[in-house]
């Protein structure tokens, strides 16, 4: 995992998210790319060099964000990208390759009841890149305990576990596996892929209506400082496939949330 992308919004929490990404990058020897997308509205009377002005202002904003952080020797590069956030991420991924996206949960949402805002929700929903969601105000601490939750031990993507494995190796850890038997599970679902099984410190098997409820039921007793889940259309973030926002009453995580790129 060498390239970490941090899409920056205009929230007060943005600098905190960037600082976490820098601290995390130092642990795994990665580069940080700080990105802010901008759009130029084309309308009658707009001045000719609006694009250049927006790009310059975006770069100034990114520079101010980086200056507000302690870079700790980590290489940090700025990207001012014209277009929407998802298209920008896709273009950057195509050009340089992105191993992990680090975002804050609320993006530009001002609603207190929102856990994942529209922008962060779209990033989780519409990209196949692993995402690390950093709670608001969360300060970096070395990872000591990771809970990985899923409802099927079947893995069909070859590199789906790479981000999790990188974190585990960086902190010399194993992960607690939480296999949640949901209604309609099959015997095949209970067979854990050998690559995933090799990462475990222990295995917990629970029975709940959803993977999400299984996490809620076991979170306090496990007390992890990172939660890892898989992005699946009918998995942990089922609600997210209905809407680009997730309310705190539906889910709230007070530790970094690693969303892997999916199983299928």
NORNOR-V78000 format. One record per residue. N is the residue number from 1. BURIAL is 1 if it has 16 or more other C-alpha atoms within 10 Angstrom, else 0. Layout:
[[N,BURIAL] [N,BURIAL]]
This chain:
[[1,1] [2,0] [3,1] [4,1] [5,1] [6,1] [7,1] [8,1] [9,1] [10,0] [11,0] [12,0] [13,1] [14,1] [15,1] [16,1] [17,1] [18,1] [19,1] [20,1] [21,1] [22,1] [23,1] [24,1] [25,1] [26,1] [27,0] [28,0] [29,1] [30,1] [31,1] [32,1] [33,1] [34,1] [35,1] [36,1] [37,1] [38,1] [39,0] [40,0] [41,0] [42,0] [43,0] [44,0] [45,0] [46,0] [47,0] [48,0] [49,0] [50,0] [51,1] [52,0] [53,0] [54,1] [55,1] [56,0] [57,0] [58,1] [59,1] [60,0] [61,1] [62,1] [63,0] [64,0] [65,1] [66,1] [67,0] [68,0] [69,0] [70,0] [71,1] [72,0] [73,0] [74,1] [75,0] [76,1] [77,0] [78,1] [79,1] [80,1] [81,1] [82,1] [83,0] [84,0] [85,1] [86,1] [87,0] [88,1] [89,1] [90,1] [91,0] [92,1] [93,0] [94,0] [95,0] [96,0] [97,1] [98,1] [99,1] [100,1] [101,1] [102,1] [103,1] [104,1] [105,1] [106,1] [107,1] [108,1] [109,1] [110,0] [111,0] [112,0] [113,0] [114,1] [115,1] [116,1] [117,1] [118,1] [119,1] [120,1] [121,1] [122,1] [123,1] [124,1] [125,1] [126,0] [127,1] [128,0] [129,1] [130,1] [131,1] [132,1] [133,1] [134,1] [135,1] [136,1] [137,0] [138,0] [139,0] [140,1] [141,0] [142,0] [143,1] [144,0] [145,1] [146,1] [147,1] [148,1] [149,1] [150,1] [151,1] [152,1] [153,1] [154,1] [155,1] [156,0] [157,0] [158,0] [159,0] [160,1] [161,1] [162,0] [163,1] [164,1] [165,1] [166,0] [167,1] [168,1] [169,0] [170,0] [171,0] [172,0] [173,1] [174,1] [175,1] [176,1] [177,1] [178,1] [179,1] [180,1] [181,1] [182,1] [183,0] [184,0] [185,0] [186,0] [187,0] [188,0] [189,1] [190,1] [191,0] [192,1] [193,0] [194,0] [195,0] [196,1] [197,1] [198,0] [199,1] [200,1] [201,0] [202,0] [203,0] [204,0] [205,0] [206,1] [207,0] [208,1] [209,0] [210,1] [211,1] [212,1] [213,1] [214,1] [215,1] [216,0] [217,0] [218,1] [219,0] [220,0] [221,0] [222,0] [223,0] [224,1] [225,1] [226,1] [227,1] [228,1] [229,1] [230,1] [231,1] [232,1] [233,0] [234,0] [235,1] [236,1] [237,1] [238,0] [239,1] [240,1] [241,1] [242,0] [243,0] [244,1] [245,1] [246,1] [247,0] [248,0] [249,0] [250,0] [251,0] [252,1] [253,1] [254,0] [255,1] [256,1] [257,1] [258,1] [259,1] [260,1] [261,1] [262,1] [263,1] [264,0]]
